[in-house]
């Protein structure tokens, strides 16, 4: 039985005391140290470069692949890469069903940064994660979660309790998944599901099925199309990921519709009706990452990544190219976030539907812009 869909948003109510547990305070990443052998294991597309990936299979939680940062996690759909030059990739990652947020770094055991109470009985849970737009100064982290009554954005400071900053986003029997990212222009962008109601997605007064642009306190960001409204664009159904280019000039969102999986370029004030690309075979579009030359999309059903080459005007110059497909890939990749314009951090969801290896689910560092350009399979 679906819960009633509501369009009321509030900013003041607090979660119960037990909804968050402090664990390890998050400190700024130390200056990376040079490592012998290059990029700390970030992997280029093996199909594009023709390189062999002959590594031993995992042994329990021990994974021998040089790109793997963490193992034996559970359903990593949200990733927030920490600032760095990529020589030692470090990231926060979130487990959808447990509500755990972990700090992961190569050759270190994952450290629990926070645990947030979530309701993962639907397609929701902890599905969005982003650093503050001013993270280097305030060290704040934002998460998008499902509760028994709504979907909401919470803010987490090291050593403090999580605080809700935007609540009342409609919750339904389906359509609860959302995605969160920095827009690299001083605000957060949030993609919300339609809570099972296409009518709510089209309703400008509802926060369901929208791309929202908000400040760190959950209020509409300055410069939005309508003053006093957080809505940047409307018309989403079940978004898998949202991403902005590091220069802030482009924002993209993936969505799973009844007819096809799609990728939209977000134009402020315009409805999401004309996809930039669509996949009728529904490979399970999930997280995305945008570089000046490519838009990368993780496929959580097909089990690979795809990239779409961009022209300088933002149009696509060719068909998507498959990367990290079996047997050279990591299975079903979902969460995805850029660390630099060359390296992305990705999380897998193999434990959700299989098949798995003993070290699943994993967090990996991927070279999305190899030297010389390109990055997809020919």
Sine and cosine of phi, psi and omega as CSV:
sin_phi,cos_phi,sin_psi,cos_psi,sin_omega,cos_omega
0.00,0.00,0.82,-0.57,-0.04,-1.00
-0.96,0.27,0.57,-0.82,0.11,-0.99
-0.97,0.24,0.39,-0.92,0.02,-1.00
-0.90,0.44,0.64,-0.77,0.01,-1.00
-1.00,0.03,0.79,-0.61,-0.01,-1.00
-0.85,-0.52,0.50,-0.87,0.04,-1.00
-0.91,-0.40,0.28,0.96,-0.03,-1.00
-1.00,0.10,0.74,-0.67,0.05,-1.00
-0.88,-0.48,0.73,-0.68,0.02,-1.00
-0.79,-0.61,0.27,-0.96,-0.07,-1.00
-0.82,-0.57,-0.12,0.99,-0.20,-0.98
-0.97,-0.26,-0.42,0.91,-0.13,-0.99
-0.94,0.35,0.54,-0.84,-0.08,-1.00
-0.93,-0.36,0.51,-0.86,0.06,-1.00
-0.97,0.25,0.32,-0.95,0.04,-1.00
-0.88,0.48,0.43,-0.90,-0.07,-1.00
-0.82,0.57,-0.59,0.81,-0.09,-1.00
-0.99,0.13,0.07,1.00,-0.10,-0.99
-0.98,0.20,-0.08,1.00,-0.03,-1.00
-0.55,-0.83,0.63,-0.78,0.03,-1.00
-0.80,-0.60,0.84,-0.54,0.06,-1.00
-0.96,0.28,0.64,-0.77,0.04,-1.00
-0.79,-0.61,-0.99,-0.12,-0.05,-1.00
-0.98,-0.22,0.85,-0.52,0.08,-1.00
-0.87,0.50,0.62,-0.78,0.00,-1.00
-1.00,-0.04,0.84,-0.54,0.01,-1.00
-0.94,-0.35,0.37,-0.93,0.00,-1.00
-0.85,0.53,0.55,-0.84,0.00,-1.00
-0.91,0.41,0.73,-0.68,0.07,-1.00
-0.92,0.40,0.38,-0.92,0.04,-1.00
-0.85,0.53,0.78,-0.63,-0.07,-1.00
-0.91,0.42,0.57,-0.82,0.04,-1.00
-0.99,-0.17,0.62,-0.78,0.03,-1.00
-0.86,0.52,0.60,-0.80,0.01,-1.00
-0.85,-0.53,0.61,-0.79,0.05,-1.00
-0.92,0.39,0.76,-0.65,0.09,-1.00
0.99,-0.17,0.13,0.99,0.16,-0.99
0.96,-0.27,-0.75,-0.66,-0.33,-0.94
-1.00,-0.01,0.69,0.73,0.09,-1.00
0.79,0.61,0.54,0.84,0.11,-0.99
1.00,0.05,-0.01,1.00,0.07,-1.00
-0.85,0.53,0.75,-0.67,-0.17,-0.99
-0.98,-0.20,0.73,-0.68,0.17,-0.99
-0.98,0.21,0.26,-0.97,0.07,-1.00
-0.89,0.45,0.93,-0.38,-0.06,-1.00
-0.91,0.42,-0.43,0.90,0.01,-1.00
-0.96,0.29,-0.58,0.81,-0.03,-1.00
-0.95,0.32,-0.61,0.79,-0.10,-1.00
-0.99,-0.10,-0.18,0.98,0.00,-1.00
0.95,0.32,0.34,0.94,-0.07,-1.00
-1.00,0.04,0.56,-0.83,0.04,-1.00
-0.99,0.16,0.54,-0.84,0.06,-1.00
-0.84,-0.55,0.84,0.55,-0.04,-1.00
-0.99,0.14,1.00,0.09,0.05,-1.00
-0.88,-0.47,0.47,-0.88,0.01,-1.00
-0.88,0.47,0.46,-0.89,0.07,-1.00
-0.92,0.39,0.37,-0.93,0.02,-1.00
-0.85,0.52,0.51,-0.86,0.07,-1.00
-0.87,-0.50,0.99,-0.11,-0.14,-0.99
0.89,0.45,-0.77,-0.64,0.03,-1.00
-1.00,0.08,-0.02,1.00,0.05,-1.00
-1.00,0.10,0.87,-0.49,0.01,-1.00
-0.89,-0.46,0.77,-0.63,-0.12,-0.99
-1.00,-0.05,-0.05,1.00,-0.01,-1.00
-0.94,0.33,0.77,-0.63,-0.08,-1.00
-0.91,0.41,-0.29,0.96,0.00,-1.00
-0.99,0.10,-0.21,0.98,-0.11,-0.99
-0.98,0.20,0.78,-0.62,0.03,-1.00
-0.98,-0.17,-0.51,0.86,-0.04,-1.00
-0.43,-0.90,0.46,-0.89,-0.07,-1.00
-0.71,-0.70,0.18,-0.98,0.11,-0.99
0.82,0.57,0.67,0.75,0.13,-0.99
-0.99,-0.15,-0.12,-0.99,-0.09,-1.00
-0.68,-0.73,0.96,-0.28,0.18,-0.98
0.86,0.52,0.96,0.28,-0.08,-1.00
-1.00,-0.01,1.00,-0.07,-0.03,-1.00
-0.98,-0.21,-0.14,0.99,-0.05,-1.00
-0.76,-0.65,0.74,-0.67,-0.07,-1.00
-0.67,-0.74,0.67,-0.75,0.10,-0.99
-0.71,-0.71,0.98,-0.21,-0.03,-1.00
-0.94,0.35,0.69,-0.73,0.04,-1.00
-0.99,0.13,0.45,-0.89,-0.01,-1.00
-0.86,0.51,0.59,-0.81,0.02,-1.00
0.15,-0.99,0.15,-0.99,0.00,-1.00
-1.00,-0.03,0.03,1.00,0.06,-1.00
1.00,-0.04,-0.08,1.00,-0.03,-1.00
-0.96,0.29,-0.36,0.93,0.09,-1.00
-0.57,-0.82,0.98,0.18,-0.14,-0.99
-0.83,0.56,0.72,-0.70,-0.01,-1.00
-0.70,-0.71,0.62,-0.79,-0.09,-1.00
-0.43,-0.90,0.43,-0.90,0.30,-0.95
-1.00,-0.05,0.65,-0.76,0.04,-1.00
-0.70,-0.72,0.42,-0.91,-0.07,-1.00
-0.77,-0.63,0.64,-0.77,0.09,-1.00
-1.00,-0.06,0.82,-0.58,-0.09,-1.00
-0.86,0.50,-0.71,0.71,-0.16,-0.99
-1.00,0.07,-0.53,0.85,-0.06,-1.00
-1.00,-0.01,-0.37,0.93,-0.08,-1.00
0.98,0.21,0.17,0.99,0.02,-1.00
-0.98,0.18,0.66,-0.75,0.15,-0.99
-0.91,-0.42,0.83,-0.56,-0.10,-0.99
-0.86,-0.51,0.56,-0.83,0.14,-0.99
-1.00,-0.07,0.84,-0.54,-0.04,-1.00
-0.84,-0.54,0.58,-0.81,0.02,-1.00
-0.43,-0.90,0.58,-0.82,-0.04,-1.00
-0.79,0.61,0.74,-0.67,0.08,-1.00
0.91,0.41,0.36,0.93,0.10,-1.00
-0.77,-0.64,0.56,-0.83,0.09,-1.00
-0.93,0.37,0.64,-0.76,0.07,-1.00
-0.85,0.53,0.60,-0.80,0.02,-1.00
-0.89,-0.45,0.77,-0.64,0.01,-1.00
-0.96,0.29,0.88,-0.47,0.04,-1.00
-1.00,0.09,-0.64,0.77,0.00,-1.00
-0.29,-0.96,0.39,-0.92,0.15,-0.99
-0.78,-0.62,0.84,-0.54,-0.04,-1.00
-0.93,-0.38,0.72,-0.69,0.02,-1.00
-0.93,0.37,0.81,-0.59,-0.01,-1.00
-0.72,-0.69,0.36,-0.93,0.13,-0.99
-0.95,-0.31,0.97,-0.26,-0.04,-1.00
-0.97,-0.24,0.40,0.92,-0.04,-1.00
-0.96,0.29,-0.28,0.96,0.08,-1.00
-0.95,-0.31,-0.54,-0.84,0.08,-1.00
-1.00,0.04,0.13,0.99,0.01,-1.00
-1.00,-0.07,-0.45,-0.89,-0.07,-1.00
0.79,-0.61,-0.73,-0.68,0.13,-0.99
-0.97,-0.24,0.98,-0.19,-0.16,-0.99
-0.88,-0.47,-0.11,0.99,0.01,-1.00
-0.69,-0.72,0.60,-0.80,-0.03,-1.00
-0.49,-0.87,0.72,-0.70,0.01,-1.00
-0.44,-0.90,0.54,-0.84,0.16,-0.99
-0.97,0.24,0.42,-0.91,0.09,-1.00
-0.85,0.52,0.54,-0.84,0.10,-0.99
-0.85,0.53,-0.39,0.92,0.04,-1.00
-0.88,-0.48,0.68,0.73,-0.10,-0.99
-0.84,0.54,-0.62,0.78,-0.05,-1.00
-0.88,0.48,-0.43,0.90,0.02,-1.00
-0.99,-0.11,-0.64,0.77,-0.17,-0.99
-0.94,-0.35,-0.22,0.98,0.04,-1.00
0.86,0.51,0.41,0.91,-0.01,-1.00
-1.00,0.10,0.51,-0.86,0.02,-1.00
-0.79,-0.61,0.65,-0.76,-0.01,-1.00
-0.89,-0.45,0.60,-0.80,0.02,-1.00
-0.73,-0.69,0.53,-0.85,0.10,-0.99
-0.95,-0.30,0.84,-0.55,-0.13,-0.99
-0.73,-0.69,0.36,-0.93,0.15,-0.99
-0.96,-0.27,0.74,-0.67,0.10,-0.99
-0.92,-0.39,0.07,-1.00,0.05,-1.00
-0.89,0.46,-0.28,0.96,-0.09,-1.00
-0.87,-0.49,-0.34,0.94,-0.06,-1.00
-0.33,-0.94,0.03,-1.00,0.26,-0.96
-0.95,-0.31,0.53,-0.85,-0.09,-1.00
-0.39,-0.92,0.30,-0.95,0.13,-0.99
-0.97,-0.23,0.75,-0.66,0.08,-1.00
-0.86,-0.51,0.45,-0.89,0.00,-1.00
-0.91,-0.42,0.72,-0.70,-0.05,-1.00
-0.83,-0.56,0.84,-0.54,0.11,-0.99
-0.97,-0.25,0.60,-0.80,0.02,-1.00
-0.81,0.58,0.78,-0.62,0.05,-1.00
0.98,0.22,0.13,0.99,-0.02,-1.00
-0.82,-0.57,0.21,-0.98,0.04,-1.00
-0.98,0.20,0.50,-0.87,0.09,-1.00
-0.91,0.41,0.66,-0.75,-0.02,-1.00
-0.85,-0.53,0.79,-0.61,0.05,-1.00
-0.94,0.35,0.72,-0.70,0.03,-1.00
-0.90,-0.43,-0.36,0.93,0.08,-1.00
-0.53,-0.85,0.93,-0.37,-0.06,-1.00
-0.86,-0.51,0.06,-1.00,0.05,-1.00
0.98,0.18,0.20,0.98,0.10,-1.00
-0.95,0.33,0.80,-0.60,-0.16,-0.99
-0.81,0.59,0.64,-0.77,0.06,-1.00
-0.89,-0.46,0.64,-0.77,0.03,-1.00
-0.66,-0.75,-0.13,-0.99,0.05,-1.00
-0.94,0.35,-0.41,0.91,0.10,-1.00
-0.64,-0.77,0.04,-1.00,0.09,-1.00
0.94,0.33,0.54,0.84,0.00,-1.00
-0.98,-0.19,-0.30,0.95,-0.02,-1.00
-0.90,0.44,0.60,-0.80,0.08,-1.00
-0.59,-0.81,0.07,-1.00,-0.01,-1.00
-0.60,-0.80,0.54,-0.84,-0.13,-0.99
-0.74,-0.68,0.61,-0.79,0.01,-1.00
-0.37,-0.93,0.31,-0.95,0.20,-0.98
-0.99,0.17,0.60,-0.80,0.05,-1.00
-1.00,-0.04,-0.01,1.00,0.01,-1.00
0.86,0.50,0.41,0.91,0.14,-0.99
-0.75,-0.66,0.34,0.94,0.08,-1.00
0.99,-0.15,0.17,0.99,-0.03,-1.00
-0.64,-0.77,0.10,-0.99,0.12,-0.99
-0.97,-0.25,0.59,-0.81,0.14,-0.99
-0.90,-0.43,0.67,-0.74,-0.09,-1.00
-0.76,-0.65,0.79,-0.61,0.12,-0.99
-0.98,-0.20,0.81,-0.59,-0.02,-1.00
-0.91,-0.41,0.57,-0.82,0.09,-1.00
-0.96,0.27,0.22,-0.97,-0.08,-1.00
-1.00,0.03,0.09,1.00,0.00,-1.00
0.83,0.56,0.49,0.87,0.03,-1.00
0.99,0.16,0.20,0.98,-0.07,-1.00
-0.76,-0.65,0.95,-0.31,0.08,-1.00
-0.91,0.42,-0.48,0.88,0.04,-1.00
-0.90,0.43,-0.66,0.75,0.03,-1.00
-0.90,0.43,-0.62,0.78,0.00,-1.00
-0.89,0.46,-0.52,0.85,-0.01,-1.00
-1.00,0.03,-0.22,0.98,-0.06,-1.00
-0.99,0.14,0.89,-0.45,-0.04,-1.00
-0.91,0.42,-0.28,0.96,0.00,-1.00
-1.00,0.03,-0.19,0.98,0.00,-1.00
-0.99,-0.12,0.54,-0.84,0.06,-1.00
-1.00,-0.02,0.04,1.00,0.02,-1.00
-0.99,0.12,0.59,-0.81,0.08,-1.00
0.92,0.40,0.59,0.80,-0.10,-1.00
-0.79,-0.61,0.33,-0.94,0.35,-0.94
-0.98,-0.19,0.87,-0.49,-0.01,-1.00
-0.95,-0.32,0.52,-0.85,0.09,-1.00
-0.81,-0.58,0.89,-0.46,-0.16,-0.99
-0.73,-0.68,0.29,-0.96,0.10,-0.99
-1.00,0.05,0.03,-1.00,0.01,-1.00
-0.92,0.40,-0.27,0.96,0.09,-1.00
-0.99,-0.17,0.21,0.98,0.11,-0.99
1.00,0.10,0.13,0.99,-0.03,-1.00
-0.99,-0.10,0.32,-0.95,0.02,-1.00
-0.82,0.58,0.72,-0.69,-0.04,-1.00
-0.98,0.22,0.58,-0.81,0.09,-1.00
-0.85,0.53,0.62,-0.79,0.02,-1.00
1.00,-0.04,0.01,1.00,0.07,-1.00
-0.91,0.41,0.38,-0.93,-0.06,-1.00
-0.84,0.55,-0.63,0.78,0.03,-1.00
-0.90,-0.44,0.86,-0.51,-0.01,-1.00
-0.86,0.51,0.74,-0.67,0.01,-1.00
1.00,0.08,-0.03,1.00,0.03,-1.00
-0.90,-0.43,0.67,-0.75,0.04,-1.00
-0.99,0.14,-0.16,0.99,-0.13,-0.99
-0.96,0.27,0.84,-0.55,0.08,-1.00
-0.99,-0.13,-0.63,0.78,0.02,-1.00
-0.36,-0.93,0.40,-0.92,-0.07,-1.00
-0.79,-0.62,0.39,-0.92,0.13,-0.99
0.88,-0.48,0.29,0.96,0.02,-1.00
-0.99,0.12,0.39,-0.92,0.07,-1.00
-0.91,-0.42,-0.92,0.39,-0.01,-1.00
-0.68,-0.74,0.98,0.22,-0.09,-1.00
-0.90,0.43,0.63,-0.78,0.03,-1.00
-0.98,-0.20,-0.48,0.88,-0.02,-1.00
-0.24,-0.97,0.44,-0.90,0.11,-0.99
-0.70,-0.71,0.61,-0.79,-0.05,-1.00
-0.46,-0.89,0.46,-0.89,0.07,-1.00
-0.80,-0.60,0.57,-0.82,0.08,-1.00
-0.90,0.43,0.45,-0.89,-0.09,-1.00
-0.89,0.45,-0.39,0.92,0.05,-1.00
-1.00,0.02,0.01,1.00,0.08,-1.00
0.97,0.24,0.15,0.99,-0.07,-1.00
-1.00,0.06,-0.31,0.95,-0.05,-1.00
-0.71,-0.71,0.63,-0.78,0.14,-0.99
-0.77,-0.64,0.73,-0.68,-0.04,-1.00
-0.82,-0.58,0.50,-0.87,0.06,-1.00
-0.62,-0.78,0.68,-0.74,0.07,-1.00
-0.99,-0.16,0.46,-0.89,-0.04,-1.00
-0.49,-0.87,0.52,-0.86,0.06,-1.00
-0.93,-0.37,0.95,-0.30,-0.03,-1.00
-0.98,-0.22,0.10,-0.99,0.00,-1.00
-0.90,0.43,-0.54,0.84,-0.08,-1.00
-1.00,0.00,-0.54,0.84,-0.10,-0.99
-0.21,-0.98,0.30,-0.95,0.25,-0.97
-0.99,0.13,0.61,-0.79,-0.13,-0.99
-0.65,-0.76,0.33,-0.94,0.14,-0.99
-0.83,-0.56,0.81,-0.58,0.04,-1.00
-0.94,-0.34,0.62,-0.78,0.29,-0.96
-1.00,-0.01,0.82,-0.58,-0.09,-1.00
-0.99,0.15,0.85,-0.53,0.12,-0.99
-0.92,-0.38,0.91,-0.42,-0.07,-1.00
-0.80,0.60,0.77,-0.64,0.05,-1.00
1.00,0.04,-0.07,1.00,-0.01,-1.00
-0.92,-0.40,0.65,-0.76,-0.01,-1.00
-0.91,0.41,0.47,-0.88,0.02,-1.00
-1.00,0.05,0.99,0.10,-0.07,-1.00
-0.86,-0.51,-0.35,0.94,-0.07,-1.00
-0.85,-0.53,0.99,-0.15,-0.02,-1.00
-0.89,0.45,0.56,-0.83,0.15,-0.99
-0.96,0.28,-0.48,0.88,0.08,-1.00
-0.42,-0.91,0.50,-0.87,0.05,-1.00
-0.68,-0.73,0.47,-0.88,0.01,-1.00
-0.82,-0.57,1.00,-0.10,-0.01,-1.00
-0.88,0.47,-0.40,0.92,-0.02,-1.00
-0.99,0.16,-0.03,1.00,0.12,-0.99
0.80,0.60,0.93,0.36,0.00,-1.00
-0.98,0.21,0.02,1.00,0.03,-1.00
1.00,0.05,0.83,0.56,-0.02,-1.00
-0.83,0.55,0.70,-0.71,-0.06,-1.00
-0.73,-0.69,-0.81,-0.58,-0.05,-1.00
-0.91,0.42,0.35,-0.94,0.00,-1.00
-0.67,-0.74,0.29,-0.96,0.06,-1.00
-0.53,-0.85,0.70,-0.72,-0.08,-1.00
-0.87,-0.49,0.86,-0.51,0.15,-0.99
-0.95,-0.31,0.16,-0.99,0.01,-1.00
-0.86,0.51,-0.45,0.89,-0.06,-1.00
-0.97,-0.24,-0.38,0.93,-0.15,-0.99
-0.63,-0.78,0.49,-0.87,0.27,-0.96
-0.92,-0.40,0.87,-0.50,0.00,-1.00
-0.99,-0.12,0.65,-0.76,0.03,-1.00
-0.74,-0.67,0.79,-0.61,0.07,-1.00
-0.99,0.14,0.64,-0.77,-0.01,-1.00
-0.91,-0.41,0.97,-0.26,-0.14,-0.99
-0.99,0.12,-0.13,0.99,0.09,-1.00
-0.97,-0.26,-0.75,0.66,-0.03,-1.00
-0.95,0.32,-0.47,0.88,0.06,-1.00
0.99,0.11,0.71,0.70,0.10,-0.99
-0.33,-0.95,-0.04,-1.00,0.15,-0.99
-0.92,-0.39,0.43,-0.90,0.10,-0.99
-0.75,-0.66,0.55,-0.84,0.11,-0.99
-0.81,-0.58,0.56,-0.83,0.02,-1.00
-0.91,-0.42,0.88,-0.47,0.00,-1.00
-0.93,0.37,0.71,-0.71,-0.02,-1.00
-0.95,-0.31,0.60,-0.80,0.20,-0.98
-1.00,0.10,0.25,-0.97,0.00,-1.00
-0.83,0.56,-0.46,0.89,0.00,-1.00
-1.00,0.07,0.06,1.00,0.05,-1.00
1.00,-0.04,-0.09,1.00,0.07,-1.00
-0.98,0.19,0.30,-0.95,-0.01,-1.00
-1.00,-0.05,0.68,-0.73,-0.10,-0.99
-0.99,-0.17,0.01,1.00,0.01,-1.00
-0.10,-1.00,0.01,-1.00,-0.01,-1.00
-0.96,0.30,0.39,-0.92,0.05,-1.00
-0.86,0.51,0.57,-0.82,0.03,-1.00
-0.93,-0.36,0.71,-0.70,-0.07,-1.00
-0.99,0.11,0.69,-0.73,0.05,-1.00
-0.72,-0.69,0.48,-0.88,0.08,-1.00
0.82,0.57,0.66,0.76,0.11,-0.99
-0.99,0.16,0.27,-0.96,0.06,-1.00
-0.86,0.51,0.60,-0.80,0.09,1.00
-1.00,-0.06,0.12,0.99,-0.09,-1.00
-1.00,-0.03,-0.12,0.99,-0.08,-1.00
-1.00,-0.07,-0.33,-0.95,-0.05,-1.00
-0.87,-0.49,0.21,0.98,0.00,-1.00
1.00,-0.02,-0.65,-0.76,-0.13,-0.99
-1.00,0.08,0.98,-0.19,0.00,-1.00
-1.00,0.02,0.66,-0.75,-0.03,-1.00
-0.81,-0.58,-0.97,0.24,0.00,-1.00
-0.91,0.41,0.61,-0.79,-0.05,-1.00
-0.44,-0.90,0.72,-0.70,0.04,-1.00
-0.45,-0.89,0.65,-0.76,0.03,-1.00
-0.97,0.24,0.71,-0.71,0.19,-0.98
-1.00,-0.05,-0.74,0.67,0.10,-0.99
-0.73,-0.68,-0.05,-1.00,0.03,-1.00
-0.96,0.27,0.01,1.00,0.03,-1.00
-0.87,-0.49,-0.36,0.93,-0.11,-0.99
-0.82,-0.57,0.72,-0.69,0.09,-1.00
-0.86,-0.51,0.45,-0.89,0.11,-0.99
-0.96,-0.29,0.71,-0.70,-0.06,-1.00
-0.75,-0.66,0.49,-0.87,0.07,-1.00
-0.84,-0.54,0.52,-0.86,-0.03,-1.00
-0.97,-0.25,0.32,-0.95,0.02,-1.00
-0.75,-0.66,0.60,0.80,-0.03,-1.00
-0.90,0.43,-0.53,0.84,-0.02,-1.00
-0.93,0.36,-0.27,0.96,-0.02,-1.00
-0.95,0.32,-0.69,0.72,-0.03,-1.00
-0.70,-0.71,-0.08,1.00,0.00,-1.00
0.96,0.28,0.08,-1.00,-0.12,0.99
-0.94,0.33,0.29,-0.96,-0.06,-1.00
-0.79,-0.61,0.26,-0.96,0.27,-0.96
-0.89,-0.45,0.16,-0.99,-0.14,-0.99
-0.90,0.43,-0.37,0.93,-0.05,-1.00
-1.00,-0.09,0.04,1.00,0.05,-1.00
-0.94,0.34,0.44,-0.90,-0.15,0.99
-0.99,0.14,0.42,-0.91,-0.13,-0.99
-0.85,-0.52,0.36,-0.93,0.16,-0.99
-0.90,-0.45,0.75,-0.66,-0.09,-1.00
-0.74,-0.68,0.42,-0.91,0.10,-0.99
-0.97,-0.24,0.78,-0.63,-0.10,-0.99
-0.83,-0.56,0.75,-0.67,0.06,-1.00
-0.99,0.12,0.96,-0.27,-0.09,-1.00
-1.00,-0.07,-0.13,0.99,0.04,-1.00
-0.63,-0.77,0.98,0.22,0.00,-1.00
-0.86,0.52,0.44,-0.90,0.03,-1.00
-0.86,0.51,0.71,-0.71,-0.03,-1.00
0.99,-0.16,-0.03,1.00,0.07,-1.00
1.00,0.02,0.07,-1.00,0.01,-1.00
0.98,0.19,-0.48,-0.88,0.01,-1.00
0.61,-0.79,-0.17,0.99,0.01,-1.00
-0.97,-0.23,0.05,-1.00,0.05,-1.00
-0.99,0.14,0.59,-0.81,0.06,-1.00
-0.99,0.12,0.00,0.00,0.00,0.00
